[in-house]
Amino acid sequence: LVLFVFGIHEAAWGATAVGSPLPADRAGRYDAVVDQELRHWATTIAAHPGGLTERSLRTAAACVSLLSPTEQHLAEVLTRVDLAERTGDAPTEIAKALAVLLRAPDGRLRLLPEPVADHLILTVFPADPDLYAACVASVPAAGTDGAGTDGAGTGVAGTAPAVLLCDNLTRAGTQPDTDPATAGGGQARPARAAVDLGIAALRDRPELWPAGFAVALRRGGPLVPGLELLADRDPTPLPLRRLAERIPLGHVALRNLALVAAERTRPMVPDPDADQDQLVATAIELTRLGTRLAAIGRRDDAVVPVRDAVELYRRLAATDPGAFGSALAQALATLGTRLAETGRRQEGLAAVGEAVERYRELVTDDGAVRSGLAAALNRLGLVLAQAGQRTGARTVATEVVDEYRLLAATDPGAFGPELAQALATLGTRLAETGDGAGALAANAEAVQLYRALVDSDPVAHLAELAAAVNNVGVLLADAGRADEALAASTEAVELYRRLAGADPAHRPELAGALSNVGMLLADADRAAEALVAGVEAVDMYRALVGSDPVTYLADLAAAVNNVG
């Protein structure tokens, strides 16, 4: 037997609890459902001499929710907390009874549906730290069960008890944080209770870090703060250098952990007589550190390690230009970007310009070198645009498209997305220099490419398609092609609605697209429809202003003005 879907329990409540209305708040509803289910369990196993108390069952159900244990493991945990003394019920008898009710095909006990299990994790354990400590203490150190690894380089099996605990806690942490002191702007974040539980587990059992890291690498979630605290310890139990290498660049959830790991293992610049391998390894680590620093907004700090990496690559390229010329060019392009991000645009232009020239010297039929040239040109165009040199940025953007056309002709799978992005960028540069027709043509081609990409991988490219379609709608409106503009802008709304439904981070784009549609409908004398779109945009901007007034207040004012 398992708990039924929560909605079914709500419906059943009225039939089984006459005179006891279902509580209005979410937590109260879950408590009511759990209480009802525990009474059902107690009735089901009433043949047990003396019965089992609801307190015993609730305690055991929380342990099952957190651990997904075997029957023997559950009995051991309940023995650790002296449940017999607490309730008078024997741990082995409780475990045996729940094994009948909750045993899954793999032999472990699991409570379903998962939201009810999550509720038990987030309510029982914060109120009973001794029970939680007993659960955590009962889990073997990660990777000691002799099973296979999870593929994350931690040596931890995906079915190891430590991983099951971390997975269940992470799942519970996806419940929305309803504490107004920590839940900003209605955005979902790990529940504070789950974060505290994760910190406690890794504080008391730091040897569980491989399981916590493996799960956080896959899912982010409430274990991340506990890992960050371990990384700050001196000495730390974490292999910081290995983590700095393994956490992917751009991993949002683990970017702070990655930075701590990279900073604490920052290498010294080698002596002039250092061997080649040491120079290469140090240059790679310094470049990675610069990227980590830039990712969290420490832009000035990010310049220093990247500049040091460039000097190391200069030393290497001076002795072996064939082997290290491309690496030097790439490091120069990165340095130029970092300098431009600090506002030092002339220095940035010089560095990226040198990168482009070095790539030009190296370009043959080698696709890797040509793709490096295209990427460096793309960076050069961005820096030129930031410096206000629009004509130069347009010229470079045109060359970027040409380079990616050559690359995509031989390997469309690898370079089709880059060509589509290059066309979208070219469209922007053409629009900035007054070539509306050229901008429309470039963006229309980008839309065609993105449609094909979305057909094969909608998750990866739907946002880019939405942006390109939205740009086409704006450009069509500027060209006076109102009907086509409305059709494109309406499609952009539909695409952004799909994106925002899966990820609230796309709500600003949806609000902007709705505003565009509202104005186009108003211009077409479709006032009622325009009002509906405009009001929805206003409502969305109001919610965004609640969490970030600096960014969205002007957008809200414009949307209100459009409706008015």
C-alpha positions in Angstrom: 0.0 0.0 0.0 1.2 3.5 -0.7 -0.2 7.0 -0.1 -2.5 8.0 -2.9 -2.1 11.1 -5.1 -2.6 14.2 -2.9 -5.6 15.4 -4.9 -7.4 12.1 -4.3 -6.8 12.5 -0.5 -8.2 16.0 -0.6 -11.3 14.7 -2.3 -11.6 11.8 0.1 -11.3 14.1 3.1 -14.8 15.3 2.8 -16.1 11.8 2.8 -14.1 10.5 5.7 -13.8 13.5 8.0 -17.3 14.9 8.2 -17.3 18.1 10.2 -13.5 18.6 9.8 -12.9 20.9 6.8 -9.6 20.5 5.0 -7.2 23.2 6.3 -6.7 26.2 4.0 -2.9 26.4 4.1 -0.6 24.0 2.2 1.3 22.7 5.2 -2.0 22.1 7.1 -3.4 20.1 4.2 -0.4 17.9 4.1 -0.5 17.4 7.9 -4.2 16.4 7.6 -3.5 13.9 4.8 -0.5 12.4 6.7 -2.6 12.0 9.9 -5.4 10.4 7.9 -3.0 8.0 6.3 -1.3 7.1 9.6 -4.7 6.2 11.0 -5.2 4.0 8.0 -1.9 2.3 8.6 -2.7 1.7 12.2 -6.0 0.1 11.3 -4.4 -2.0 8.6 -1.9 -3.5 11.1 -4.3 -3.6 14.0 -3.7 -7.3 14.3 -0.3 -6.5 15.8 -0.6 -7.2 19.6 -1.3 -3.9 21.2 -1.4 -2.0 17.9 1.1 0.6 16.8 0.8 4.3 17.9 0.5 7.1 15.3 3.6 8.7 16.9 5.7 5.6 16.1 4.3 5.5 12.6 5.0 9.2 11.9 8.5 8.8 13.1 9.1 5.7 11.0 7.4 7.3 8.0 9.8 10.3 8.2 12.8 8.0 8.3 11.5 6.1 5.3 11.0 9.4 3.5 14.6 10.5 4.1 16.5 7.3 3.8 14.5 4.9 1.4 15.9 2.2 3.7 15.8 -1.5 3.8 13.7 -3.1 6.6 16.8 -3.9 8.6 18.2 -0.3 8.1 14.9 1.2 9.4 14.9 -1.0 12.4 18.5 0.0 13.2 17.6 3.7 13.0 14.5 3.4 15.2 16.6 1.4 17.7 19.2 4.2 17.7 16.7 6.7 18.9 15.2 4.4 21.6 11.8 4.5 20.0 10.6 1.7 22.3 11.2 4.0 25.2 9.6 6.9 23.5 6.4 5.1 22.4 6.4 1.6 23.7 6.5 0.1 20.2 9.4 -2.3 19.2 11.5 -0.9 16.3 11.7 -4.3 14.6 7.9 -4.7 14.7 7.4 -1.2 13.2 9.9 -1.9 10.5 8.3 -5.3 9.7 4.8 -3.7 9.5 6.0 -0.8 7.2 7.8 -3.3 5.0 4.5 -4.9 4.2 3.0 -1.5 3.5 5.8 0.3 1.7 8.3 -2.1 0.2 9.2 -1.1 -3.4 10.3 -3.6 -6.1 14.0 -3.0 -5.3 13.4 -4.1 -1.7 13.7 -0.7 -0.2 10.9 1.1 1.6 9.5 4.2 -0.1 6.7 6.6 0.7 4.6 7.8 -2.1 3.6 10.3 -3.4 6.8 12.1 -3.1 5.3 15.5 -2.0 3.9 13.9 1.1 7.3 12.3 1.9 8.9 15.7 1.3 6.5 17.3 3.8 7.4 14.8 6.5 11.2 15.5 5.9 10.7 19.2 6.2 8.4 19.1 9.3 9.5 16.1 11.4 13.3 16.4 11.4 13.6 20.2 12.2 11.5 19.5 15.2 13.4 16.3 16.2 17.2 16.9 15.6 18.0 13.7 17.6 16.0 11.6 15.1 17.6 13.4 12.2 21.1 12.9 13.6 20.4 9.2 14.1 19.3 8.9 10.5 22.4 10.6 9.2 24.7 8.6 11.5 23.1 5.4 10.2 24.3 6.0 6.6 27.6 4.3 5.6 30.3 6.6 4.3 29.8 7.4 0.6 31.1 4.8 -1.8 31.7 2.0 0.7 29.0 -0.3 -0.5 31.1 -1.6 -3.4 28.6 -0.6 -6.1 29.4 1.4 -9.3 30.0 5.1 -9.6 27.6 7.8 -10.5 29.8 9.2 -13.4 30.6 12.4 -11.5 34.0 11.4 -10.6 33.2 10.9 -6.9 33.2 7.1 -6.8 29.7 7.1 -5.3 27.1 4.7 -6.5 23.8 6.2 -7.5 22.0 3.7 -5.2 24.3 4.1 -2.2 22.5 4.9 1.0 24.3 8.3 1.2 23.1 9.2 -2.3 19.6 8.1 -1.5 19.6 10.4 1.5 21.0 13.3 -0.5 18.6 12.8 -3.4 15.6 12.6 -1.0 16.7 15.8 0.8 17.3 17.6 -2.4 13.9 16.6 -3.7 12.3 17.9 -0.5 14.3 21.1 -0.9 12.4 21.9 -4.1 9.3 22.7 -2.1 8.7 26.4 -2.3 10.1 28.5 0.6 7.1 30.1 2.2 9.0 32.0 4.8 8.6 35.7 3.8 12.0 36.5 5.3 13.8 34.2 2.8 11.4 33.8 -0.1 12.0 36.8 -2.3 9.6 37.8 -5.0 7.8 34.5 -5.1 10.8 32.8 -6.8 11.3 29.2 -6.0 14.4 28.4 -4.0 15.5 25.5 -1.7 13.3 25.4 1.3 15.2 26.9 4.3 14.5 23.8 6.4 16.1 21.6 3.8 19.2 23.9 3.6 19.6 23.6 7.4 19.2 19.9 7.3 21.8 19.7 4.5 24.3 21.8 6.5 23.8 19.7 9.6 24.4 16.4 7.7 27.6 17.6 6.2 28.8 19.3 9.4 28.3 16.1 11.4 29.3 13.6 8.7 31.8 15.4 6.4 32.8 12.1 4.9 29.4 12.1 3.2 30.6 14.9 0.9 31.0 12.7 -2.2 27.4 11.8 -2.2 26.3 15.4 -1.5 28.6 16.7 -4.3 27.4 14.0 -6.8 23.7 15.0 -6.2 24.4 18.8 -6.1 26.3 18.4 -9.4 23.2 16.9 -11.0 20.5 18.8 -9.3 21.9 21.8 -7.3 19.6 22.2 -4.2 19.9 22.5 -0.5 23.2 20.6 0.0 25.2 23.3 -1.8 25.5 25.6 1.3 26.8 22.7 3.4 29.4 21.9 0.7 30.5 25.6 0.6 31.0 25.6 4.4 33.1 22.4 4.1 35.2 24.1 1.4 35.8 27.1 3.8 37.1 24.8 6.6 40.8 24.8 7.4 41.8 22.1 6.9 39.0 21.1 4.5 37.9 17.5 3.8 37.2 18.4 0.2 39.7 17.7 -2.6 39.6 21.3 -3.7 41.8 21.1 -6.8 39.8 18.2 -8.2 36.5 20.0 -7.6 37.9 23.1 -9.3 38.6 21.0 -12.3 35.4 19.0 -12.3 32.7 21.6 -11.8 31.7 22.7 -15.2 32.1 26.4 -16.1 28.7 28.0 -16.1 27.3 25.6 -13.4 25.0 28.1 -11.6 24.3 26.1 -8.4 28.0 25.3 -7.8 29.7 28.4 -9.0 30.5 29.7 -5.5 31.9 26.3 -4.5 33.9 26.2 -7.7 35.3 29.6 -7.0 36.3 28.8 -3.4 38.0 25.7 -4.7 39.8 27.6 -7.4 40.9 30.4 -5.2 42.2 28.2 -2.4 44.3 26.1 -4.9 45.5 29.1 -7.0 48.9 28.2 -8.3 51.9 30.5 -8.2 53.3 31.8 -11.4 56.2 29.3 -12.2 59.8 30.3 -12.3 61.4 31.0 -15.7 63.1 27.6 -15.6 59.8 25.7 -15.0 59.2 22.8 -17.4 56.6 23.0 -20.2 54.0 20.8 -18.4 54.0 23.0 -15.3 53.5 26.1 -17.5 50.6 24.6 -19.3 48.9 23.3 -16.2 49.3 26.7 -14.4 48.0 28.6 -17.4 44.9 26.4 -17.6 44.2 26.8 -13.8 44.6 30.6 -14.0 42.3 30.9 -17.0 39.7 28.8 -15.2 40.0 31.0 -12.1 39.4 34.1 -14.2 36.2 32.6 -15.6 35.0 31.7 -12.1 35.6 35.2 -10.8 33.9 36.8 -13.8 30.9 34.5 -13.3 30.1 36.0 -9.9 30.8 39.6 -10.9 34.3 40.1 -9.6 35.4 41.6 -12.9 38.5 43.5 -11.8 39.8 40.4 -9.9 39.1 38.3 -13.0 41.6 40.2 -15.1 44.7 39.4 -13.0 44.8 35.6 -13.4 43.9 35.7 -17.1 46.7 38.3 -17.7 49.1 35.9 -15.9 47.9 33.0 -18.1 48.6 35.1 -21.3 52.2 35.7 -20.2 52.7 32.0 -19.6 51.3 31.2 -23.1 53.6 33.8 -24.6 56.5 32.0 -23.0 55.3 28.7 -24.4 54.5 30.0 -27.9 57.9 31.7 -28.1 59.5 28.2 -27.9 56.9 26.2 -29.8 54.5 28.5 -31.8 53.0 25.5 -33.6 51.9 23.9 -30.4 50.9 26.9 -28.4 50.0 29.7 -30.9 46.3 28.9 -30.8 46.3 28.7 -27.0 47.9 32.1 -26.8 45.3 33.5 -29.2 42.5 32.1 -27.2 43.9 33.4 -23.9 44.3 36.9 -25.5 40.6 36.8 -26.6 39.6 35.9 -23.1 41.8 38.7 -21.7 40.2 41.2 -24.0 36.7 40.2 -22.9 37.7 40.5 -19.2 39.2 43.9 -19.7 36.2 45.1 -21.6 33.9 43.9 -18.8 35.8 46.3 -16.4 35.2 49.3 -18.7 38.8 49.2 -20.0 37.6 48.9 -23.6 40.7 50.2 -25.4 42.9 47.6 -23.7 40.3 45.0 -24.4 40.2 45.9 -28.1 44.0 45.7 -28.2 44.0 42.2 -26.7 41.2 40.8 -28.8 42.6 42.5 -31.9 45.9 40.7 -31.3 44.0 37.4 -30.8 42.3 37.8 -34.2 45.6 38.6 -35.9 47.3 35.6 -34.4 44.4 33.3 -35.5 44.6 34.7 -39.0 48.2 33.7 -39.1 47.3 30.2 -38.0 44.2 29.6 -40.1 44.5 26.7 -42.6 41.9 24.0 -43.2 42.1 23.2 -39.5 38.5 23.5 -38.2 39.6 24.0 -34.6 41.7 27.1 -35.6 39.0 28.5 -37.8 36.4 28.1 -35.1 38.9 29.9 -32.7 39.1 32.7 -35.3 35.3 32.9 -35.5 35.0 33.0 -31.7 37.7 35.7 -31.4 36.0 37.8 -34.1 32.7 37.5 -32.3 34.4 38.8 -29.1 36.0 41.6 -31.1 32.6 42.6 -32.5 31.1 42.7 -29.0 33.9 44.9 -27.6 33.6 47.2 -30.6 29.8 47.5 -30.0 30.4 48.2 -26.3 32.9 51.0 -27.3 30.2 52.6 -29.5 32.1 51.7 -32.8 29.0 50.5 -34.6 30.3 50.4 -38.1 33.3 48.4 -37.1 31.1 46.0 -35.1 28.9 45.5 -38.1 31.8 44.7 -40.3 33.2 42.2 -37.9 29.7 40.6 -37.4 29.5 40.1 -41.1 32.9 38.3 -41.1 31.8 36.2 -38.1 28.8 35.0 -40.2 31.0 34.2 -43.1 33.4 32.1 -40.9 30.5 30.2 -39.3 29.0 29.5 -42.7 32.2 27.8 -43.8 32.3 25.8 -40.6 28.6 24.8 -40.7 28.9 23.7 -44.3 31.3 20.9 -43.1 29.9 20.3 -39.7 26.3 21.6 -39.3 25.7 19.7 -36.1 28.6 21.4 -34.3 28.4 24.9 -35.9 24.7 25.3 -36.9 23.8 26.9 -33.5 26.8 29.3 -33.7 25.8 30.3 -37.3 22.2 31.0 -36.1 23.6 33.1 -33.2 26.0 35.0 -35.5 23.1 35.8 -37.8 21.0 37.1 -34.9 24.0 39.3 -33.8 24.5 40.6 -37.3 20.8 41.5 -37.4 21.3 43.6 -34.3 24.4 45.3 -35.7 22.6 46.1 -39.0 19.6 47.5 -37.1 22.0 49.7 -35.0 23.5 51.2 -38.2 20.1 51.8 -39.9 19.9 48.9 -42.2 16.4 47.6 -41.2 16.0 45.4 -44.3 19.3 43.7 -43.8 18.6 43.2 -40.1 15.2 41.6 -41.0 16.8 39.3 -43.5 19.5 38.2 -41.0 17.0 37.6 -38.2 14.7 35.7 -40.6 17.5 33.4 -41.6 18.3 32.9 -37.9 14.7 32.0 -37.2 14.8 29.3 -39.9 17.9 27.8 -38.5 16.6 27.9 -34.9 13.4 26.2 -36.0 15.4 23.3 -37.3 17.5 23.2 -34.2 14.4 23.2 -31.9 13.0 20.3 -33.9 16.0 18.2 -32.8 16.6 19.7 -29.3 13.8 22.0 -28.0 15.3 22.3 -24.6 18.6 23.7 -25.8 17.3 26.2 -28.4 13.8 27.2 -27.7 14.8 30.4 -25.9 17.0 31.4 -28.9 14.1 30.8 -31.3 11.8 32.9 -29.1 14.3 35.8 -29.1 14.8 35.6 -32.9 11.1 35.5 -33.6 10.5 38.4 -31.2 13.2 40.4 -33.1 11.6 39.6 -36.4 8.3 40.9 -35.0 9.9 44.2 -33.9 11.6 44.7 -37.3 8.5 43.9 -39.2 6.6 46.5 -37.2 9.3 49.1 -37.9 9.0 48.3 -41.6 5.3 49.0 -41.4 4.3 45.3 -42.1 1.7 45.3 -39.3 -0.1 42.0 -39.9 3.2 40.0 -40.2 4.6 41.8 -37.2 1.5 40.8 -35.1 1.8 37.2 -36.2 5.5 37.0 -35.3 5.0 38.8 -32.0 2.1 36.5 -31.1 4.3 33.5 -31.8 7.0 35.0 -29.6 4.4 35.3 -26.7 3.5 31.6 -27.2 7.1 30.5 -27.1 8.0 32.6 -24.1 4.9 31.3 -22.3 6.2 27.8 -22.8 9.6 28.8 -21.5 8.2 30.8 -18.5 6.0 27.8 -17.6 9.1 25.7 -17.2 11.5 28.4 -15.8 10.3 31.6 -14.2 13.6 33.3 -15.3 11.8 33.8 -18.7 9.0 35.9 -17.2 10.6 39.2 -18.1 10.8 38.2 -21.8 7.2 37.1 -21.7 6.1 40.4 -20.2 8.0 42.3 -22.9 6.5 40.2 -25.7 3.0 40.7 -24.3 3.6 44.5 -24.3 4.6 44.3 -27.9 1.5 42.3 -28.9 -0.7 44.7 -26.9 0.7 47.7 -28.8 0.3 46.0 -32.2 -3.3 45.0 -31.4 -4.1 48.6 -30.3 -2.6 49.9 -33.6 -4.9 47.4 -35.4 -8.0 48.8 -33.5 -8.5 45.6 -31.6 -8.8 47.4 -28.3 -10.3 44.6 -26.2 -7.6 42.2 -27.1 -4.9 44.8 -26.7 -6.2 45.5 -23.2 -6.0 41.8 -22.2 -2.4 41.5 -23.4 -1.4 44.8 -21.8 -3.0 44.1 -18.4 -1.2 40.7 -18.3 2.1 42.4 -19.0 1.4 44.9 -16.3 0.6 42.2 -13.8 3.8 40.4 -14.7 5.9 43.5 -14.3 4.3 44.3 -11.0 5.4 40.8 -9.7 8.9 41.4 -11.1 9.2 44.8 -9.5 8.3 43.2 -6.2 11.6 41.3 -6.3 13.8 43.7 -8.4 12.4 47.2 -8.6 15.7 48.7 -10.0 15.6 46.5 -13.1 11.9 46.4 -13.8 10.3 49.7 -12.6 10.8 51.5 -15.9 9.3 48.5 -17.8 6.3 48.6 -15.5 5.8 52.3 -16.0 5.9 51.8 -19.8 3.5 48.9 -19.7 1.1 50.9 -17.5 1.3 53.8 -19.9 0.5 51.5 -22.9 -2.6 50.2 -21.1 -3.7 53.7 -20.1 
